[in-house]
Amino acid sequence: MPSIRETLAKTKVITFDCYGTLIDWWVGLRKSFQSIFASADTQQIDELVDAYVDTEADIEGQVYRPYRDVVTEAVERLAQRFNLAIPSGKAKLLAQMLPHWTPFPDTNEALKRLKERFQLGVLSNIDRDLFAETTKHFEVTFDFVITAQDVQSYKPAMGHFERLIDQHASPDIVLHVAQSLYHDGVPTGKLGIPYVWINRYDGTNDLSVVPLALYPDLKSLADAACSD
C-alpha cells in the first residue's frame, strides 16, 4: 500500500462523508433526541444514540426511500423499542432539525486550506434538500455533491462511489475521507479508492478495513496534505 504522502502527491480530488466527518453528527443527534424524547434521561439518550446507528442502517438496507422517511421510521422504531412516547407532531422532527447540526470546530478552516490544492466533493446518505440546507454552515463551495437521492441507495452500497468514478474522478486521483468505517471504508476498499479514516469519536476498528491513514480530525489531514 502506498503511503499517505505518496497518495496525496497524485491526488486531485478529495471527497468527504458529511455527517460525522464535517458535521458533528453525535452532538446533533443527541440534541435532536432530547427534543423528540423529552421524557428520556441522559442515560436513555445515550442508549438511543447507540441504537440508532444499527436501526438506521437496517432501514437503509431495504428498498430505497427518501432519507426523511428513513429517519422518521428509525425514530418510531426506537420509541417502540425503548417504550418512549413521541409527542404529537414530533415523529418527523429529526429530519427537520438535521440541517441545524453544526460543523466540528476545525471543519471550515481545514476545508478552506484543502480547497486551495484540491477539488472537493461530498458523498452523503442524505436528501438533496437537506444537504442544501446544511451547506449554509460551510465556508467553501464543493465542486460536486452525490447524495443517496441521486443514486437511489445508501452507503455502504456502491452507488455513491460508482457515480464518483463514472462522473468525477478515477481511483488513482481521488482520496475519500470519512469517519465511518462501515459506510465508507468498506465500499472504498472494494473499489480500490484510497480511504482516510477521520476517527472523530475515538472508535475502534473491528472491521476488515485498512485505512491508508488515520487522523483524529480534519485539521490533521489538512496539515499533512498542505505541508510543502
Order of alpha helices (4+ residues) and beta strands (2+ residues): alpha-beta-alpha-alpha-alpha-alpha-alpha-beta-alpha-beta-alpha-alpha-beta-alpha-beta-beta-alpha
